[in-house]
Amino acid sequence: MLRPLRPFRCCRGGGSVSDEQPIKHDNPALLLYFWVMETVDVKLPSELLRAANLEESTLSQEAARLLALELYREDKLSLGRAAELCQTPLAAFMDFAAKHAVPPLRYSFEDLEEERRTADRLKA
């Protein structure tokens, strides 16, 4: 069954999404975007929830974060898009990625070599 999500709210404190201490978001278009986003219901074995040590009350949010993280890890989503799709502020999603051993910022060996060549050229 598809249904709209509750509006996205940023919160004070550690940068996480919760119902505690909501603050008003500056961008009404962003609020509308999250309000009209459709959702799907997924059935999972209860044993899987116990094995993952997930609470039923936070299951949807955690599952969305984990799926978004895996899509980011596989380079199917950008960091910003992954955070947006699981309704998590970017800084909080970066922390979540780091806690799951996924580097929130990608800096390849080729990027490093290019930086080194640029620095050498600028020194000359």
C-alpha positions in Angstrom: 0.0 0.0 0.0 1.4 3.4 -0.9 0.8 6.4 1.4 2.4 9.8 2.0 5.1 10.1 4.7 4.8 12.6 7.5 6.5 15.9 6.9 10.2 16.1 7.4 11.3 18.0 10.4 14.8 19.0 11.4 15.7 18.8 15.1 17.9 20.5 17.6 20.8 18.6 19.1 22.8 15.8 17.6 21.5 16.3 14.0 19.2 13.4 14.1 15.6 13.1 13.0 13.2 12.6 15.9 10.0 14.0 17.3 11.9 15.7 20.1 12.3 19.5 19.9 11.2 20.1 16.3 12.2 23.3 14.7 10.7 24.8 11.6 12.4 24.2 8.3 13.3 27.2 6.1 12.3 25.5 2.9 8.6 24.8 2.4 9.3 23.1 -0.9 11.4 20.6 0.9 8.6 19.9 3.4 6.2 19.4 0.5 8.6 17.1 -1.3 8.8 14.8 1.8 5.0 15.0 2.3 4.2 13.7 -1.1 6.9 11.0 -1.2 5.1 7.6 -1.5 6.0 4.6 0.7 5.6 0.9 0.5 5.0 -1.6 3.3 7.5 -4.5 3.6 7.1 -7.6 5.6 10.1 -9.0 7.5 10.5 -12.0 9.7 10.4 -11.0 13.3 13.5 -13.2 13.9 15.4 -10.9 11.5 14.5 -7.9 13.6 15.7 -9.6 16.7 18.9 -10.7 15.1 19.5 -7.1 13.9 18.5 -5.7 17.3 16.0 -3.3 15.7 13.0 -2.0 17.5 9.7 -2.2 15.6 9.0 1.5 16.4 12.1 2.7 14.5 12.2 -0.1 11.9 11.1 1.9 8.9 13.6 4.7 9.5 16.5 2.3 10.2 15.6 0.1 7.2 15.5 3.2 5.0 18.9 4.4 6.3 20.5 1.0 5.8 19.1 0.7 2.2 20.2 4.2 1.3 23.6 3.5 2.8 24.0 0.3 0.7 22.9 2.2 -2.4 25.5 4.9 -1.6 28.2 2.2 -0.9 27.4 0.6 -4.3 27.7 4.1 -5.9 24.1 4.0 -7.1 23.2 7.2 -5.1 25.1 10.2 -4.2 25.6 11.0 -0.5 23.2 13.8 -0.6 20.5 11.9 -2.4 20.9 8.9 -0.1 20.4 11.2 2.9 17.4 12.9 1.3 15.7 9.6 0.4 15.9 8.3 4.0 14.9 11.7 5.4 18.1 12.2 7.4 20.0 15.4 7.6 23.2 15.2 5.6 25.5 15.5 8.6 23.6 12.8 10.5 23.8 10.5 7.4 27.5 11.1 7.1 27.9 10.1 10.8 25.7 7.0 10.2 27.8 6.0 7.2 31.0 6.4 9.2 29.6 4.3 12.0 28.9 1.5 9.5 32.5 1.7 8.1 31.4 3.5 4.9 33.6 6.5 4.2 31.2 9.5 3.8 33.6 11.2 1.5 35.2 9.5 -1.4 38.8 10.4 -2.3 40.4 8.0 -4.7 44.0 7.4 -5.4 43.5 9.1 -8.8 42.2 12.2 -6.9 45.2 12.2 -4.7 47.6 11.9 -7.7 45.8 14.8 -9.4 46.2 16.9 -6.2 49.9 16.1 -6.0 50.5 17.0 -9.7 48.6 20.3 -9.2 50.7 21.1 -6.1 53.9 20.3 -8.0 52.8 22.5 -10.9 52.0 25.4 -8.5 55.4 25.1 -6.8 57.2 25.4 -10.1 
